[in-house]
Amino acid sequence: KIQDSKSDRILAIELMDSSSLDMFYRICLDLVDASRNAASSQTRSTCLYRLEKWSSLLKRRSQLLTEEEQKGLIAELLTLKDCVLEAMDEASALSGWTGPESETQDFSYGQIAIEVKSKRKTSQPHVLISSETQLSVSSNERLFLRVIELNREANGEGFTLDDIAEETKNSISNPLQRLHLESKLANVGYFAEDSYEAFSWSLGSIFTYEVKPGFPKIAKEALDYGIDKVSYRLDLDYCAGFIANDRAIASALRRNDD
């Protein structure tokens, strides 16, 4: 049981089941350790982030993320680390990473959004668009589509999801925001306590597009009433006229942040 009184500066944690005493003790030690390294103004937030992670950890599923889920998470982390964090402060960058909350787009920053797709390097340049709203954008908004090629490495060379998660964490200097990242990862079922060393990946090409008028897509307003949740394959060969790059994304994010 958790009682949070912000006005009284009290966060009370009570064990309701004595059979869980050992686990409760571990959680308390973890909270003490995490709060010791936090600024006094961030102690409460630090403890709440750690409690959220423990909650996800204790109710998590037993199996690891699937290969498709790993690919998707790696692609989002690479975009966060190499693209978004280069253009924004850490708190704003992490708050706008909405993929773990299953929002329409993976990153959303006011009038700027980024949708990330992962794919294997094949002769067929297709990605799956999961809904008619995923590539929707209004006239005063900008939407970028970032497609990252990721391939399995059978010989064990390359990198793992653990590597990318650790690199992303190390790129964040603020301890509270590192906890924020861990909380986001827990939402999608990734925990550092697991091991993904059996799954190695290599990075291929990265393609960036800006979704502008004329971009090939299924628009919600074009569907008949009663039809929704439409998924479709997008042929990237037909998107060549909309090529952008990470500099365009960074520039848009900086202007939006200003």
BELBEL-V484012 format. One record per residue. RES is the residue in three letters. PSI is psi in whole degrees, -180 to 180 (NA if undefined). Layout:
[[RES	PSI] [RES	PSI]]
This chain:
[[LYS	133] [ILE	127] [GLN	119] [ASP	109] [SER	94] [LYS	-39] [SER	-35] [ASP	0] [ARG	44] [ILE	131] [LEU	106] [ALA	130] [ILE	123] [GLU	132] [LEU	124] [MET	-18] [ASP	109] [SER	-18] [SER	-14] [SER	24] [LEU	-42] [ASP	-45] [MET	-40] [PHE	-40] [TYR	-41] [ARG	-41] [ILE	-44] [CYS	-43] [LEU	-39] [ASP	-41] [LEU	-41] [VAL	-45] [ASP	-43] [ALA	-43] [SER	-25] [ARG	-32] [ASN	3] [ALA	151] [ALA	153] [SER	-34] [SER	-13] [GLN	6] [THR	-47] [ARG	-49] [SER	-39] [THR	-47] [CYS	-40] [LEU	-39] [TYR	-44] [ARG	-39] [LEU	-37] [GLU	-40] [LYS	-45] [TRP	-40] [SER	-45] [SER	-38] [LEU	-41] [LEU	-24] [LYS	11] [ARG	159] [ARG	161] [SER	-27] [GLN	160] [LEU	168] [LEU	145] [THR	169] [GLU	-41] [GLU	-40] [GLU	-38] [GLN	-46] [LYS	-47] [GLY	-42] [LEU	-41] [ILE	-45] [ALA	-41] [GLU	-41] [LEU	-39] [LEU	-39] [THR	-42] [LEU	-47] [LYS	-48] [ASP	-14] [CYS	-60] [VAL	-48] [LEU	-19] [GLU	-18] [ALA	-15] [MET	164] [ASP	158] [GLU	-43] [ALA	-45] [SER	-41] [ALA	-45] [LEU	-37] [SER	-34] [GLY	-5] [TRP	96] [THR	-1] [GLY	-44] [PRO	-19] [GLU	8] [SER	40] [GLU	177] [THR	-48] [GLN	161] [ASP	-30] [PHE	135] [SER	120] [TYR	83] [GLY	-113] [GLN	5] [ILE	130] [ALA	152] [ILE	127] [GLU	130] [VAL	134] [LYS	143] [SER	147] [LYS	156] [ARG	155] [LYS	106] [THR	174] [SER	-15] [GLN	107] [PRO	67] [HIS	149] [VAL	153] [LEU	125] [ILE	122] [SER	-10] [SER	167] [GLU	-9] [THR	-10] [GLN	-33] [LEU	21] [SER	142] [VAL	139] [SER	174] [SER	-25] [ASN	12] [GLU	160] [ARG	133] [LEU	128] [PHE	140] [LEU	119] [ARG	117] [VAL	123] [ILE	127] [GLU	125] [LEU	129] [ASN	142] [ARG	140] [GLU	109] [ALA	-24] [ASN	4] [GLY	-3] [GLU	173] [GLY	-156] [PHE	165] [THR	169] [LEU	-38] [ASP	-42] [ASP	-47] [ILE	-40] [ALA	-42] [GLU	-41] [GLU	-40] [THR	-43] [LYS	-42] [ASN	-20] [SER	-6] [ILE	122] [SER	-30] [ASN	121] [PRO	-38] [LEU	-40] [GLN	-27] [ARG	-40] [LEU	-37] [HIS	-43] [LEU	-46] [GLU	-38] [SER	-42] [LYS	-44] [LEU	-39] [ALA	-33] [ASN	-30] [VAL	2] [GLY	15] [TYR	131] [PHE	138] [ALA	-21] [GLU	-21] [ASP	170] [SER	128] [TYR	27] [GLU	-17] [ALA	-9] [PHE	106] [SER	145] [TRP	155] [SER	149] [LEU	128] [GLY	-140] [SER	157] [ILE	127] [PHE	132] [THR	133] [TYR	153] [GLU	127] [VAL	101] [LYS	173] [PRO	133] [GLY	-12] [PHE	134] [PRO	118] [LYS	166] [ILE	119] [ALA	142] [LYS	-39] [GLU	-14] [ALA	-8] [LEU	148] [ASP	154] [TYR	139] [GLY	-4] [ILE	125] [ASP	-176] [LYS	46] [VAL	128] [SER	150] [TYR	162] [ARG	131] [LEU	123] [ASP	112] [LEU	-18] [ASP	-27] [TYR	6] [CYS	8] [ALA	-30] [GLY	-1] [PHE	20] [ILE	135] [ALA	-162] [ASN	175] [ASP	-26] [ARG	-37] [ALA	-39] [ILE	-47] [ALA	-42] [SER	-43] [ALA	-41] [LEU	-40] [ARG	-44] [ARG	-40] [ASN	-36] [ASP	-31] [ASP	NA]]
